[in-house]
C-alpha cells in the first residue's frame, strides 16, 4: 500500500479516524489534486510522509473543515494540524478554525501562524503562475494534451480569454487531469519557485 492509498479518505469523515490512527500530524486539503501536490512536493524535498506519520487528507470541500478539525484536533485525535484552501473558501476555513477553538478574530496572518494557508485564487492558479503559461503549455505538449487544450481554446465560452484562464479551466476538466497536472507542475518547478501556501503548509508539519 503506497502513501497516498494509505492516507486518502474516500469514505469521508466516517472513516477518517481509522485511516489516520497512526498519524502524528494531518494536513487538511480541499480535494485530491491538492493532496497530490502536497505529496509531490514532499517527494521533491526528500520527505517521507508515511515514515514521518503525516497524513494529507482531502476533506471534500471547505465546508467540511470544522468536522475534520473536530476529528483530528484537541477534541478528537489531538494531532498537529495544518490546512490549505482556495481564496474563495477562506471564510469557511476561518470559521471552522475558530469554532474548533484554535483562535479567535483570525486574520490571514494569524491563520498562517496556526498552519492554515490560502491559495490565490486556488492551487492551480498558483502553480500556473509559478510555472508560467509557456511552461505549462510545454508540459501539456510533452504529455500529449496540447491538442485538447487547443480544442478548449476554440470553444465559444473560452475563445479570446487569457491563456492563463484557459489553462486553469483546462486543468480542471477531463477526468483526473487536475490531479495529474498538480503533480506534473510541482515536479517541473524549481524548489525556490514553489507557491508559498503549498511550500509553507508542508513545512508546518
C-alpha positions in Angstrom: 0.0 0.0 0.0 1.5 3.3 -1.0 1.4 6.6 0.9 -1.5 8.2 -1.0 -3.6 5.0 -0.7 -3.0 4.7 3.0 -4.0 8.3 3.9 -6.7 9.0 1.2 -10.1 9.3 2.8 -12.7 8.1 0.2 -15.3 7.5 2.8 -15.1 11.0 4.3 -15.3 11.8 8.0 -16.7 8.4 9.0 -13.6 6.5 8.0 -11.0 9.3 8.7 -10.2 8.4 12.3 -9.3 4.8 11.5 -7.2 5.8 8.5 -5.2 8.4 10.4 -4.9 6.4 13.6 -1.1 6.1 13.2 -0.5 9.8 12.2 1.0 12.4 14.4 0.1 15.3 12.1 -2.6 16.0 9.4 -2.6 18.4 6.5 -6.3 19.1 5.6 -6.8 20.0 1.9 -9.9 20.6 -0.1 -9.5 17.9 -2.8 -7.4 15.1 -4.2 -5.5 17.4 -6.6 -4.3 19.4 -3.6 -3.3 16.1 -1.9 -1.4 15.1 -5.0 0.5 18.4 -5.0 1.5 18.1 -1.3 2.7 14.6 -1.9 4.7 15.6 -5.0 6.3 18.5 -3.1 7.2 16.2 -0.2 8.9 13.9 -2.6 10.8 16.8 -4.2 12.0 17.8 -0.7 13.1 14.3 0.2 10.5 13.9 2.8 8.9 10.5 3.6 5.4 11.5 4.9 4.4 8.0 5.8 7.6 7.4 7.8 7.1 10.9 9.4 3.5 9.8 10.2 1.9 12.7 8.4 -1.4 12.3 6.7 -2.6 14.5 3.8 -6.4 14.3 3.9 -8.7 15.6 1.3 -11.9 16.8 3.0 -14.2 17.1 0.0 -14.7 20.8 0.2 -14.0 23.6 2.6 -17.5 23.4 4.2 -16.3 20.2 5.9 -13.4 21.8 7.7 -15.0 22.1 11.1 -15.9 18.4 11.1 -12.4 17.3 10.3 -10.9 19.7 12.8 -13.1 18.1 15.5 -11.9 14.7 14.4 -8.2 15.5 14.4 -7.9 18.4 16.8 -7.8 18.6 20.6 -11.4 17.3 20.8 -10.5 14.2 18.8 -7.2 12.5 18.0 -5.2 15.6 19.1 -2.9 15.7 16.2 -0.8 18.5 14.9 -2.9 20.3 12.3 -2.3 22.3 9.1 -4.5 23.2 6.1 -4.7 24.6 2.6 -7.7 26.2 0.9 -8.7 28.4 -2.0 -9.2 32.1 -1.6 -12.9 31.7 -2.2 -13.2 29.3 0.7 -11.1 31.3 3.2 -14.1 32.3 5.3 -15.2 28.7 5.7 -11.8 27.7 6.9 -11.5 30.7 9.2 -14.9 30.0 10.8 -14.0 26.3 11.2 -10.7 27.0 12.8 -12.4 29.5 15.2 -15.2 27.0 16.1 -12.6 24.4 16.8 -11.2 26.6 19.5 -7.8 27.2 17.8 -8.1 31.0 17.8 -10.5 34.0 17.5 -10.8 37.1 15.3 -8.4 35.4 12.9 -6.7 37.3 10.2 -4.9 35.6 7.3 -1.6 36.2 9.1 -2.9 34.6 12.3 -4.3 31.7 10.3 -0.9 31.1 8.9 0.7 31.0 12.3 -1.7 28.2 13.1 -0.7 26.4 10.0 -3.6 27.2 7.6 -2.7 28.8 4.3 -4.8 30.3 1.5 -4.1 29.9 -2.2 -4.9 32.8 -4.6 -7.2 32.1 -6.4 -6.6 28.3 -6.0 -3.7 26.0 -6.1 -4.0 25.5 -9.9 -3.8 29.3 -10.3 -0.7 29.5 -8.1 1.0 26.7 -9.9 0.3 28.1 -13.4 1.7 31.5 -12.3 4.8 29.8 -10.8 5.5 27.6 -13.9 4.4 30.3 -16.4 2.0 29.9 -19.3 4.7 28.8 -21.8 6.0 26.2 -19.3 2.5 24.7 -18.7 1.9 24.5 -22.4 5.3 22.7 -22.9 4.3 20.2 -20.2 0.9 19.7 -21.9 2.7 19.1 -25.2 5.1 16.6 -23.6 2.1 14.6 -22.3 0.1 14.7 -25.5 -2.5 17.2 -24.2 -1.8 20.3 -26.3 -4.4 19.3 -28.9 -7.1 19.0 -26.3 -6.1 22.4 -24.9 -6.3 24.0 -28.4 -9.8 22.5 -28.7 -10.8 24.2 -25.4 -9.4 27.5 -26.7 -11.8 27.3 -29.7 -14.9 26.9 -27.6 -17.1 30.0 -27.6 -17.0 30.4 -23.9 -13.2 30.5 -23.8 -12.2 31.9 -27.2 -10.1 35.0 -26.7 -9.7 34.7 -23.0 -6.2 35.0 -21.5 -4.3 31.8 -21.8 -3.7 31.7 -18.0 -7.5 31.4 -17.5 -7.8 28.9 -20.4 -5.1 26.7 -18.8 -6.8 26.8 -15.4 -10.1 25.7 -17.0 -8.3 23.0 -19.0 -6.6 21.6 -15.9 -10.0 21.5 -14.1 -11.7 19.4 -16.8 -11.2 16.0 -18.3 -11.3 13.2 -15.7 -8.3 13.1 -13.5 -6.4 15.9 -15.3 -6.5 18.2 -12.4 -4.8 15.6 -10.2 -2.3 14.7 -12.8 -1.3 18.3 -13.6 -1.0 19.2 -9.9 1.7 16.6 -9.7 3.3 17.5 -13.0 3.6 21.2 -12.3 5.1 20.6 -8.9 7.6 18.2 -10.4 8.5 20.8 -13.0 9.2 23.7 -10.7 12.4 24.8 -9.1 12.1 24.4 -5.4 12.6 28.1 -4.8 9.7 28.9 -7.0 7.1 26.8 -5.3 3.8 28.6 -4.5 4.2 30.0 -1.0 1.0 28.4 0.5 1.9 25.0 -0.7 5.5 25.2 0.5 4.6 26.6 3.9 1.8 24.2 4.7 4.2 21.3 4.2 6.9 23.0 6.2 4.4 23.4 9.1 4.2 19.7 9.8 
